[in-house]
Structures are given as structure tokens and as C-alpha cells.
Amino acid sequence: MAKKSNFDIQKYTGKLVYRIDLDNERGDVYVVLFPITRVGLTVPIGFRSDGASVPRFFWRFVFPPGDVHAFCAAVVHDFIYRTHPFGWTKSDADKVFFDMLVADGVSERQARRAYWGVKWFGGSAWKTKGGTVK
């Protein structure tokens, strides 16, 4: 079972970085309120993400959606998948996801599981740029 975290994203970044929007058609419940700059990319204000979309069954093996340690990695990963920045590949995005998870406090074991999840099952999201709003 994943350890309970006392990590506070607001303390970590110095500001509240997202708000919740439950009415979004895509299921992107997190709305970025301040730019997130990591790995040479800036996720802009207003970008919407579903966070780390981990199926409920896997929560105990990886982490539940909304885990503050995984938030920035998940948002940056979503941003790369949806925008396909010049020079970035799916493999690059997945590796950065792993590296950011570890840097932000997710155990290497959990980060490795999350990495393999996006590596094995993220292909359709990469190809459709994160899917389309219905």
C-alpha cells in the first residue's frame, strides 16, 4: 500500500497551482492557475489535465489520482502528449514523467510502475493528442 503523504503542492510551489473543474467534458478536472515550467517546457495558465489517470485497481500499486507528488509530472506529461512539442517523442515524454515523479517524491518503485503504465498503454493517447472532447 502506498504511504500516506503530507506533501502540500501549495507549500512546494509557493502557490496554489490548480483548481478543480468537475464539469469538463473530457474529464480534465485540474485547471492550471500558474505556469508550470519544467524540463524546458512551460505548461500555460488555463491548461486542463486529468492528472495521473490511474485506474482504481492500480492505486495501491502506483498512486491515486490527485496525489500531490505526481501532480506536476502528470500535468507536464499530459501537456507533452497533447501538444507534441517540436523534437519530443512519446518515449521522451514517458521518461520525463518517470524522472519528474522521482524528483517530486514518488518512490522509484511506484514511479517505475507508472512509467510502464504509460509506456504500455499510452500509445492511443499519444496518437490522438490526448483524445478529443466529445
Secondary structure, DSSP 8 states (H G I E B T S, - for coil): --------HHHHHSS--EEE-TT-TT---EEESS-EEETTEEE-TT-EE--S---GGGTTTS--TT-TTTHHHHHHHHHHHHH--TT--HHHHHHHHHHHHHHTT--HHHHHHHHHHHHHH-HHHHHTTS----
